[in-house]
Amino acid sequence: MRTLLKGGQVYQSGAFISADVAVDKGLVVDISSSISPRPGDYILDCSHCFLVPGFVDVHVHLREPGFFYKETIETGTKAAARGGYTAVCSMPNLSPAPDTMEHLKVQLDSIKKNAKIAVHPYGCITHGQKGRGELVDFEALAPYVCGFSDDGKGVQEEALMRRAMEQIKKTGKILAAHCEDESLLRGGYIHDGPYARAHGHAGICSESETIQVVRDLKLVKEIGLKYHVCHVSAKETVAAIREAKKQGVNVTCETGPHYLLLTDMDLQEEGRFKMNPPIREEADRDALIEGILDGTIDMIATDHAPHSAEEKGKGLMGSLMGVVGLECAFQMMYTYLVEEKKILSLEKLVHLMSIAPRQRFDIGGGLEKGGQADIAVIDPRPEGVVNPDAFLSMGKATPFEGMKTKGDIVLTMAKGKIVYQKK
């Protein structure tokens, strides 16, 4: 059955045009100003809606295998589809961690069986994803992964990172780095800023992030591989990456919605405000927005990291690090950066959430004639609030709970199949 999306504003080459879209056998077969229906077509009225290439999140924790009580590949990809995502890159802090083909196969088998959208797993950098010790066999894992990361752990030794970069370069894959010098953490668990000092919390300094980024950028300039910085949170990190790009270093980076919208003075004494790296100060938020606007920051990723209610119910000190974001990321970015503050255009937001991650991580599909049909349909009119109780994800902890939203994803199509449709 051919699907006909009628009357929408369709994203094409960085701009929106009025057009119909026809999808058949998993492909976008036509994009035209008016497409005549055929007998048997499944017709969807997309008047007042925007049709965009499905979003891609290069930083998602699906928790399977090993931590099924937090999230599964099925629930995580259902949540992603609801958020307009048609592909995600899954992080390696799993049990077993994907540090050998035997361990990776456990995850790949579950993806094949249970995923509702495309899932591209990362392989580990070190055995056990410890940030120390023995490097994995990158060549063996490379055909089956989107890149290599020890997310959750920074690679602590410069010599080990140098060897990892040299070997990963040979595979042509990306090294996606969680940058964190553990010697500088000093027991901290939120940003070392005004809120921590006012409320007696142990703080995490920005230097713990930036010092490893600076170290790695020096190595990347010398070695020349594809390098990606995960969840940038600090103004000093933005400055370092900006300078590296001016020097021609092959680096991209991401930041998350919570870093773009909140500061440490928005924190409350609840686990839903605790993540790593932490939400930092107003100057950091402003630097991240500036980095988005001048191209220093390439893409927006959620770092969707679900935990159980018990694990997130122990306040700022006792709760585990990590918040969820797949089901509200677009709404938050659209509501506050596009509609309210008018910092971004919708076209720029689509680039940050879809086009840039597809290009950097070589993920196909989208909304181009003749290509695989990965499409999100956005209705800009609905108004609501973020309600985690209604999330499809098993994780409910979000710092955006109760915040007002405008706009919603009403349909997501992955490989030509409708994987989410708003009731």
C-alpha positions as CSV (number, residue, x, y, z in Angstrom):
1,M,0.0,0.0,0.0
2,R,1.3,3.4,-1.0
3,T,1.2,6.1,1.7
4,L,0.4,9.6,0.6
5,L,1.2,12.5,3.0
6,K,-0.9,15.4,1.6
7,G,-0.6,19.1,2.1
8,G,2.4,19.6,4.4
9,Q,5.4,21.9,4.5
10,V,8.2,19.6,3.4
11,Y,11.9,20.1,4.4
12,Q,14.0,20.0,1.2
13,S,17.6,21.2,1.0
14,G,17.5,23.4,4.1
15,A,14.1,25.0,3.4
16,F,10.4,24.2,3.6
17,I,8.2,23.9,0.5
18,S,4.5,23.1,0.1
19,A,4.3,19.6,-1.3
20,D,2.8,16.1,-1.1
21,V,5.0,13.1,-0.3
22,A,4.4,9.6,-1.6
23,V,6.0,6.6,0.1
24,D,6.0,3.1,-1.3
25,K,8.0,0.0,-0.4
26,G,10.0,1.8,2.1
27,L,11.1,4.6,-0.2
28,V,10.2,8.2,-0.9
29,V,8.9,7.8,-4.5
30,D,7.7,11.3,-5.1
31,I,7.7,14.8,-3.7
32,S,5.6,17.1,-5.8
33,S,3.3,20.1,-5.3
34,S,0.3,17.9,-5.9
35,I,0.2,14.1,-6.1
36,S,-3.0,12.5,-7.2
37,P,-4.3,9.6,-5.0
38,R,-4.5,6.1,-6.4
39,P,-7.0,3.4,-5.4
40,G,-5.8,1.8,-2.2
41,D,-3.6,4.6,-1.1
42,Y,-3.3,5.3,2.6
43,I,-3.8,9.0,2.7
44,L,-2.8,11.2,5.6
45,D,-3.8,14.9,5.8
46,C,-0.7,16.9,6.8
47,S,-2.2,20.3,6.4
48,H,-0.7,22.8,8.9
49,C,2.2,20.3,9.6
50,F,5.9,20.2,8.8
51,L,7.4,17.1,7.3
52,V,11.1,16.6,8.2
53,P,13.7,13.9,7.9
54,G,13.4,11.8,11.0
55,F,15.7,12.9,13.9
56,V,18.9,11.0,14.7
57,D,20.2,10.8,18.3
58,V,23.8,9.8,18.5
59,H,23.8,9.5,22.3
60,V,21.2,7.1,23.8
61,H,21.3,4.5,26.5
62,L,19.0,1.6,25.8
63,R,20.2,-0.4,28.8
64,E,19.8,-3.8,27.1
65,P,21.5,-6.2,27.6
66,G,22.0,-6.2,31.3
67,F,19.7,-3.6,32.8
68,F,16.2,-4.5,31.6
69,Y,14.6,-3.0,34.6
70,K,15.7,0.5,33.5
71,E,14.9,0.3,29.7
72,T,14.8,-2.2,26.9
73,I,15.5,-1.9,23.2
74,E,11.8,-2.2,22.6
75,T,10.7,0.5,25.1
76,G,13.6,2.8,24.2
77,T,13.0,2.7,20.5
78,K,9.2,3.1,21.0
79,A,10.0,6.3,23.0
80,A,12.4,7.4,20.3
81,A,9.8,6.9,17.6
82,R,7.3,9.0,19.6
83,G,9.9,11.7,19.8
84,G,10.3,11.8,16.0
85,Y,13.5,9.8,15.9
86,T,14.1,7.2,13.2
87,A,17.7,6.3,14.2
88,V,19.6,6.2,17.5
89,C,23.2,5.4,18.4
90,S,23.3,3.2,21.6
91,M,26.0,3.7,24.2
92,P,28.0,0.7,25.4
93,N,27.6,0.8,29.2
94,L,25.8,-2.6,29.1
95,S,26.3,-6.0,30.6
96,P,28.0,-7.6,28.8
97,A,29.7,-4.4,27.4
98,P,30.2,-4.6,23.6
99,D,34.0,-5.1,23.9
100,T,34.1,-8.4,21.9
101,M,32.1,-9.8,19.0
102,E,30.6,-12.4,21.3
103,H,29.4,-9.6,23.6
104,L,28.3,-7.3,20.8
105,K,26.2,-10.1,19.2
106,V,24.0,-10.3,22.3
107,Q,23.0,-6.7,21.6
108,L,22.8,-7.0,17.8
109,D,20.4,-10.0,18.1
110,S,18.1,-8.1,20.4
111,I,18.2,-5.0,18.1
112,K,17.2,-7.2,15.2
113,K,14.3,-8.8,17.1
114,N,13.0,-5.8,19.1
115,A,14.0,-2.4,17.7
116,K,11.2,-0.3,16.3
117,I,13.6,2.1,14.5
118,A,17.3,1.8,13.4
119,V,19.7,1.3,16.3
120,H,23.4,1.7,15.6
121,P,25.5,0.5,18.6
122,Y,28.8,1.8,19.7
123,G,31.7,-0.5,20.5
124,C,33.8,0.0,23.6
125,I,37.2,1.6,23.6
126,T,38.5,-0.4,26.5
127,H,37.6,-3.9,27.7
128,G,34.8,-3.6,30.3
129,Q,34.3,0.0,29.2
130,K,36.5,1.1,32.1
131,G,38.5,3.9,30.6
132,R,41.6,2.0,31.6
133,G,43.5,-1.2,30.8
134,E,43.3,-3.1,27.6
135,L,42.0,-1.8,24.3
136,V,39.4,-3.8,22.4
137,D,39.9,-5.3,18.9
138,F,38.7,-2.3,16.9
139,E,39.1,-4.0,13.6
140,A,36.9,-6.9,14.5
141,L,34.1,-4.7,15.9
142,A,34.2,-1.9,13.3
143,P,31.9,-3.4,10.6
144,Y,29.1,-3.7,13.2
145,V,29.3,-0.4,15.1
146,C,28.8,3.3,14.4
147,G,31.9,4.2,16.3
148,F,33.8,3.6,19.6
149,S,33.1,5.1,23.0
150,D,33.6,4.4,26.7
151,D,30.7,6.8,27.5
152,G,30.4,7.1,31.2
153,K,34.1,6.8,31.6
154,G,36.8,9.1,30.2
155,V,40.0,7.4,28.9
156,Q,42.3,8.5,31.8
157,E,45.7,7.9,30.3
158,E,47.0,10.0,27.4
159,A,49.2,7.1,26.2
160,L,46.2,4.8,26.1
161,M,44.1,7.3,24.2
162,R,46.9,7.9,21.7
163,R,47.0,4.1,21.0
164,A,43.2,4.0,20.7
165,M,43.1,6.9,18.3
166,E,45.8,5.3,16.1
167,Q,44.0,2.0,15.9
168,I,40.5,3.5,15.4
169,K,41.8,5.7,12.6
170,K,42.6,2.6,10.6
171,T,39.0,1.5,10.8
172,G,37.6,4.8,9.6
173,K,35.2,5.0,12.5
174,I,34.4,7.8,14.9
175,L,35.8,8.0,18.4
176,A,33.1,9.5,20.5
177,A,34.7,10.7,23.8
178,H,33.2,11.1,27.2
179,C,35.7,13.6,28.5
180,E,36.2,13.5,32.3
181,D,39.4,13.6,34.3
182,E,38.4,11.5,37.4
183,S,41.3,13.1,39.5
184,L,39.4,16.4,39.4
185,L,35.9,15.0,40.5
186,R,36.6,15.1,44.3
187,G,33.3,13.5,45.1
188,G,31.3,16.0,43.2
189,Y,27.8,15.3,41.8
190,I,26.4,18.6,40.6
191,H,28.2,21.6,39.1
192,D,30.6,23.4,41.3
193,G,28.7,26.7,41.2
194,P,26.4,29.0,43.1
195,Y,23.7,26.4,43.8
196,A,26.2,23.8,45.1
197,R,27.8,26.4,47.4
198,A,24.5,27.7,48.6
199,H,23.1,24.3,49.4
200,G,26.1,22.5,50.7
201,H,26.6,20.1,47.8
202,A,29.9,18.8,46.5
203,G,30.6,20.2,43.1
204,I,32.1,19.0,39.8
205,C,34.4,21.6,38.2
206,S,34.2,22.4,34.5
207,E,38.0,21.7,34.2
208,S,37.3,18.0,34.7
209,E,35.6,18.1,31.3
210,T,37.7,20.6,29.4
211,I,41.1,19.2,30.4
212,Q,40.5,15.9,28.6
213,V,39.0,17.7,25.6
214,V,42.1,19.8,25.2
215,R,44.3,16.7,25.6
216,D,42.3,14.8,23.0
217,L,42.2,17.7,20.5
218,K,46.0,17.9,20.6
219,L,46.2,14.2,19.8
220,V,43.5,14.4,17.0
221,K,45.4,17.2,15.3
222,E,48.5,15.0,15.3
223,I,46.8,11.7,14.4
224,G,44.0,12.8,12.2
225,L,41.0,10.5,13.0
226,K,37.3,11.4,13.2
227,Y,36.7,12.6,16.7
228,H,33.4,13.5,18.4
229,V,33.0,15.1,21.9
230,C,29.9,13.9,23.8
231,H,27.6,16.1,25.9
232,V,29.5,19.4,25.9
233,S,28.5,21.4,29.0
234,A,31.2,24.0,29.8
235,K,32.1,27.3,28.1
236,E,35.8,26.5,28.2
237,T,35.1,23.3,26.2
238,V,33.2,25.3,23.6
239,A,36.1,27.7,23.2
240,A,38.6,24.8,22.9
241,I,36.6,23.1,20.2
242,R,36.0,26.4,18.3
243,E,39.8,27.0,18.2
244,A,40.5,23.4,17.1
245,K,38.0,23.7,14.2
246,K,39.8,26.9,13.1
247,Q,43.0,24.9,12.9
248,G,41.3,22.2,10.8
249,V,41.0,19.5,13.4
250,N,38.5,16.8,12.4
251,V,36.2,17.3,15.4
252,T,32.5,17.5,15.9
253,C,30.5,17.7,19.1
254,E,27.0,17.6,20.7
255,T,25.2,19.2,23.5
256,G,21.9,18.3,25.1
257,P,18.6,20.2,25.6
258,H,19.0,20.5,29.3
259,Y,22.3,22.3,28.9
260,L,20.8,24.7,26.4
261,L,17.7,25.6,28.5
262,L,18.7,25.3,32.2
263,T,21.3,26.6,34.6
264,D,22.4,25.3,38.0
265,M,20.1,27.9,39.6
266,D,17.2,26.0,38.1
267,L,18.2,22.9,40.1
268,Q,15.8,21.4,42.7
269,E,16.6,18.8,45.4
270,E,15.5,16.0,43.1
271,G,17.2,13.2,41.2
272,R,15.6,14.3,38.0
273,F,18.1,17.2,37.9
274,K,21.2,15.0,38.2
275,M,23.2,14.0,35.2
276,N,26.8,13.8,34.1
277,P,28.1,16.3,33.1
278,P,26.0,18.5,35.2
279,I,23.9,21.5,34.3
280,R,26.2,24.4,34.7
281,E,26.0,28.2,35.0
282,E,24.3,30.9,32.9
283,A,27.6,31.8,31.2
284,D,28.0,28.2,30.2
285,R,24.5,28.0,28.8
286,D,25.0,31.2,26.8
287,A,28.3,29.8,25.4
288,L,26.6,26.7,24.3
289,I,23.9,28.7,22.5
290,E,26.6,30.8,20.9
291,G,28.3,27.6,19.8
292,I,25.1,26.3,18.2
293,L,24.8,29.5,16.3
294,D,28.3,29.8,15.0
295,G,28.7,26.1,14.1
296,T,31.1,25.1,16.9
297,I,28.5,22.7,18.2
298,D,27.3,20.5,15.4
299,M,24.3,18.6,16.8
300,I,21.8,18.1,19.6
301,A,21.7,14.7,21.4
302,T,19.6,13.8,24.4
303,D,22.0,11.5,26.4
304,H,18.7,9.6,27.2
305,A,19.7,7.7,30.3
306,P,16.8,5.9,32.0
307,H,17.0,4.6,35.6
308,S,14.4,3.1,37.9
309,A,12.2,5.4,40.1
310,E,14.1,4.1,43.2
311,E,17.5,4.9,41.7
312,K,16.3,8.5,40.8
313,G,14.4,9.0,44.1
314,K,17.3,9.8,46.4
315,G,17.8,13.5,45.8
316,L,20.8,15.2,44.3
317,M,23.3,13.4,46.4
318,G,22.0,9.9,46.4
319,S,20.4,9.4,43.0
320,L,22.2,7.9,40.0
321,M,23.4,10.2,37.1
322,G,21.2,10.4,34.1
323,V,17.9,11.8,32.8
324,V,15.6,10.9,29.9
325,G,14.8,13.0,26.9
326,L,13.8,11.2,23.7
327,E,10.1,12.0,24.0
328,C,10.4,15.7,24.8
329,A,13.7,16.9,23.2
330,F,12.1,18.3,20.1
331,Q,9.2,19.9,22.0
332,M,11.6,21.6,24.4
333,M,13.9,22.9,21.7
334,Y,11.0,24.0,19.5
335,T,9.1,25.7,22.3
336,Y,11.9,27.6,23.9
337,L,14.6,28.2,21.3
338,V,12.4,28.5,18.2
339,E,9.0,29.8,19.3
340,E,9.7,31.7,22.6
341,K,13.2,33.1,22.3
342,K,13.5,32.9,18.5
343,I,17.2,31.9,18.8
344,L,16.8,29.2,16.2
345,S,14.7,28.7,13.1
346,L,12.9,25.4,12.6
347,E,15.2,24.8,9.7
348,K,18.3,25.1,11.9
349,L,16.8,22.9,14.5
350,V,16.1,20.2,11.9
351,H,19.7,20.5,10.8
352,L,20.9,20.0,14.4
353,M,18.7,17.1,15.2
354,S,18.7,15.3,11.8
355,I,20.9,16.4,9.0
356,A,24.2,17.0,10.9
357,P,24.1,13.7,12.8
358,R,23.2,11.7,9.7
359,Q,26.1,13.3,7.8
360,R,28.8,12.9,10.5
361,F,27.8,9.3,11.5
362,D,27.1,8.2,7.9
363,I,23.5,7.2,8.7
364,G,21.3,7.0,5.6
365,G,17.7,7.7,5.0
366,G,15.7,10.8,5.5
367,L,13.3,12.7,3.3
368,E,14.7,12.7,-0.2
369,K,13.1,11.4,-3.4
370,G,14.4,8.0,-4.2
371,G,15.8,7.4,-0.7
372,Q,14.7,5.5,2.3
373,A,11.6,7.1,3.9
374,D,12.5,8.2,7.4
375,I,10.1,11.0,8.2
376,A,8.7,12.9,11.2
377,V,5.5,14.9,11.0
378,I,5.3,17.9,13.3
379,D,2.2,19.8,14.2
380,P,3.2,23.1,15.6
381,R,-0.2,23.9,17.1
382,P,-0.7,21.7,20.2
383,E,0.1,23.1,23.6
384,G,0.7,21.0,26.7
385,V,3.2,20.3,29.5
386,V,5.9,17.7,29.9
387,N,4.3,14.7,31.6
388,P,6.7,11.9,32.2
389,D,3.9,9.6,33.5
390,A,2.8,9.4,29.9
391,F,6.2,8.5,28.5
392,L,6.6,5.3,26.6
393,S,10.2,5.0,28.1
394,M,10.5,3.1,31.3
395,G,12.6,6.1,32.6
396,K,10.6,9.0,33.9
397,A,13.2,11.4,35.4
398,T,13.4,14.6,33.4
399,P,14.3,18.1,34.5
400,F,11.6,19.4,32.1
401,E,8.7,17.8,34.0
402,G,5.8,20.3,34.2
403,M,7.3,22.8,31.7
404,K,5.0,24.1,29.0
405,T,5.4,22.9,25.4
406,K,4.1,24.0,22.0
407,G,4.2,21.6,19.0
408,D,4.2,17.8,18.9
409,I,5.2,14.9,16.8
410,V,2.1,13.4,15.3
411,L,3.6,10.7,13.1
412,T,7.0,9.0,12.7
413,M,7.8,6.8,9.7
414,A,11.0,4.6,9.7
415,K,12.0,2.8,6.5
416,G,8.6,3.6,5.1
417,K,6.7,2.0,8.0
418,I,4.6,4.0,10.5
419,V,6.2,3.4,13.8
420,Y,4.3,6.1,15.8
421,Q,1.1,7.9,15.2
422,K,-0.5,10.2,17.7
423,K,-4.0,9.2,18.7
